[in-house]
Amino acid sequence: MRELELDGFVPLSIELEHAVRVAALPALPALPALHRDPFDRMLVAQAMLEGLTLVTADLHLAQYGARLLDASA
């Protein structure tokens, strides 16, 4: 954890506004069940509310409108 802090990373707590945004995210029936995972939806909600880019290999999450950075390489 200390090394991450030295690199400028800071923890992001789950706040009430994040949970509210998760509930407001659309259901995406075109996505497999994996993408209905509450943790994935929380990451998307946090990225959107905090103006962050979500680093993921799961580029289907872009359908929610979040900014993504492809980590599949």
Stockholm file with secondary structure:
# STOCKHOLM 1.0

chainA/1-73         MRELELDGFVPLSIELEHAVRVAALPALPALPALHRDPFDRMLVAQAMLEGLTLVTADLHLAQYGARLLDASA
#=GR chainA/1-73 SS CHHHHHTTCCCCCCCHHHHHHHHHSCCCTTSCGGGGCHHHHHHHHHHHHHTCCEEESCGGGGGGTCCEEECCC
#=GC SS_cons        CHHHHHTTCCCCCCCHHHHHHHHHSCCCTTSCGGGGCHHHHHHHHHHHHHTCCEEESCGGGGGGTCCEEECCC
//
